[in-house]
Amino acid sequence: MNETTNQPAPAYGYLRVFSDADYRQAPGRERDMERFAQEHGLRLVAVQHEFAYGKLDAFTALVDTLRRTGARDVLVPSLDHLGQSGALQRVMLSRLESGLHATVHTLDAS
């Protein structure tokens, strides 16, 4: 909750969508993010979708959006959406948490 306006703080989501199954699950995951946001005093503004292996275009757009808006909350279904390898997850988390002072909320940990 934004203490100065009593409005929910803005949050942005991030999803990897690499297969037909991921694509079919995306709307449900977005609804889960919306529900999580509401339950935690946040407002889900948008969800970035990564569609290609080895690309980070949506992640870069997320970082740019956080930088531009000052938002500090990111929602992901699980850390696997940041990357399959632990090293990539750590780099992406560091960029968000240390570089932008964002809090990354994982829905699978709630």
N, C-alpha and C positions, 0 to 999 in steps of 0.2 A: 504494500500500500504506500502510495506517495504521501508522505506526511504533510506536505504543504497544500495539496489539493484534495486529499482524501479520495483520490482516484486509484484504481489498481495500477501497479507499476507495469510498464510495457515489457513483454517478453517476446522472444523470437525463437522459432523452432528450426530444427535441422534434421532432415531425413535423407538417407541414402536409398535410392530406388534403382536397383541394378537388374531386376528380373521382373517377369510378368507377375509373379507372386507378390513381390514387393509393391508393384504398381497397384495390384488389387487391394493390398493391405493399407496403402497410404491414407485413404479417407478415414479409416477406422483409427489409425494412429494419430491423425490430426484431431479427431474428436477426443481421443484420450488426452492429447496435449491441451486441448481447450478445457476439458474437465479438470485436469491437474492444475492448470493456471487459475481457474476460478476458485478451486479449493485452497489455493495457496496465496490468494490476494494478488494475483497477477492478471494481466490482460494479454492474451496471445494476439499479437498484431499480424504476424505473417510467418510462413514456414518456407524455408529454403529447401529445395530438392536437388540432390546431387544425382545425376543420371548416368555418368560414365566412370568406369574404373580408371583410376590413375589421375583423375581430374579433381580439382578443388575449386572450381568456379563458383559453386554455390556457397562453399565455406568462405571464400574470399568476399563474396557479396554480403554474407552474414557479418563478417568482421567489419567491412565498410559501413554497413548499416548501424552496427553497434557504435562505431566511432562517430558517425554522423549524428545519431539520435541521442547518444549518451545512455541508452538502455543498458542494463547490467544483468539481465536474466536470459538464459538460453535453455531451451527444453530439447531433450533428445529421448527417444524411446529407451535406448541403452547406449553404453559407451561404444558398442560395436558400430554404431552409426557414425562415430568419429573416425573409425578405422578398424580393420581386422587385426592389425598387429598392435601389440602393446606400445611399441616405440612410436608409431604414428599417433595413437591415442594420446600419449604423453605430450607430444609436440603440439597437437591441436588443443589439448586442454591448457597447456602452458600459454599458448597464444591468447586464449580466451580469458583464463583466470589471472595470469600474471601480467600479460600485455595490456588487457583491457579492463581488468578488475571485475570481470563478469563472474556470475555464479552459474555453473552448469548443473541443471536439475535433470536427473535420469528418472524416467517414469518407472523403470523396473526396480528401483530402489525405494519406491514410496510405499 
